[in-house]
Amino acid sequence: MKGFVRTVHIISLINAAKRVYRCFFCFLFGLLFAAQTACGQVVINEISAANSDRMLQRTQPGYPKLGTTTPWILSGYDDSLWKEGKGPFGFGTFSGVTLGVNTSGAMQNKLASLYVRKAFAVTAGQAASTNQLQLVTRFNDGFIAFVNGVEVARRNMGNPGMFGYRDQTAFNTNVPSAPAITIDLGMASNRLWTGTNLLCIQTHNKATTSGDFLSMADLKIGGATPVSLVTNSTTWKYFAGVAEPSGGLIDYGLINGLPQTATWATIGYNDSAWPQSKGPFGYDRNVPVHYLLGTNLTSQVYNIAACVRSTTTRWAVPI
């Protein structure tokens, strides 16, 4: 009799467990159905991806490359969203220096570095000169300089070829009273070419809390009659080191305080002038094709545009 009671109890427990499982399954299915029919509209209007902005590629000899995008020290880098201003750059007091751009608001108690770029013209005679190319600079506190993508000088930023991350502080202090120094960079003919050349400098402070910072540089060809190529008070492109300027992914909208909402992706945007068609959208130049497209955009996108924007309206169904 006891065995029979145990059997009945076990069967009852099994049946109860089945009922609980059925209820749970129905509840879960109901949630999934409700999510499909009654959820609010979800719009993804931008997808971006990039490798880590700490990943270095070392190809000796040469300065390490960060990430996969074009290095900021090369002419092919897109600096169109960088700010423009006349040098010198910095904050604090330096004898004999009149700052063109005061960077205290952007840097002090926030950032350790500033990046500047300057394109300049070189004649065939200057590019063939055997005189020394010279960098004349006052800095606070460390810097790395590049001419046409090649490291040519550094101070207080470790050994040559050592990568300087944007949040790296200078290894030593260069006092504000320190005079300008002239650094020989080698024969001009080994550093320059005829046409547009590029001088890039990243300057680092000893501490983000420091009360002074300075990035100031001139470039010239030495000799009995020096030839000025770049003067510190002219217009430069500059970027405060809130992110690595190349290698990773930069959202200039967030950096520059621009609206974070894409206007075209809002409900009220008037897209009546946009063409209408069925998706998927794209192009496929493979034979045979790999994708079945609703709209082929080869003529509008291939070798022309980098992105496609599309909108659709979906209404939620209340339950």
Secondary structure as GFF3:
##gff-version 3
##sequence-region A 1 319
A	DSSP	alpha_helix	2	38	.	.	.	ID=ss1
A	DSSP	beta_strand	56	57	.	.	.	ID=ss2
A	DSSP	beta_strand	65	66	.	.	.	ID=ss3
A	DSSP	beta_strand	83	86	.	.	.	ID=ss4
A	DSSP	beta_strand	89	91	.	.	.	ID=ss5
A	DSSP	beta_strand	101	102	.	.	.	ID=ss6
A	DSSP	alpha_helix	104	107	.	.	.	ID=ss7
A	DSSP	beta_strand	113	122	.	.	.	ID=ss8
A	DSSP	alpha_helix	124	127	.	.	.	ID=ss9
A	DSSP	beta_strand	132	140	.	.	.	ID=ss10
A	DSSP	beta_strand	142	147	.	.	.	ID=ss11
A	DSSP	beta_strand	150	155	.	.	.	ID=ss12
A	DSSP	beta_strand	181	187	.	.	.	ID=ss13
A	DSSP	alpha_helix	188	191	.	.	.	ID=ss14
A	DSSP	beta_strand	195	204	.	.	.	ID=ss15
A	DSSP	beta_strand	213	221	.	.	.	ID=ss16
A	DSSP	beta_strand	227	230	.	.	.	ID=ss17
A	DSSP	beta_strand	235	240	.	.	.	ID=ss18
A	DSSP	alpha_helix	252	255	.	.	.	ID=ss19
A	DSSP	three_ten_helix	263	265	.	.	.	ID=ss20
A	DSSP	beta_strand	281	282	.	.	.	ID=ss21
A	DSSP	beta_strand	295	296	.	.	.	ID=ss22
A	DSSP	alpha_helix	298	301	.	.	.	ID=ss23
###
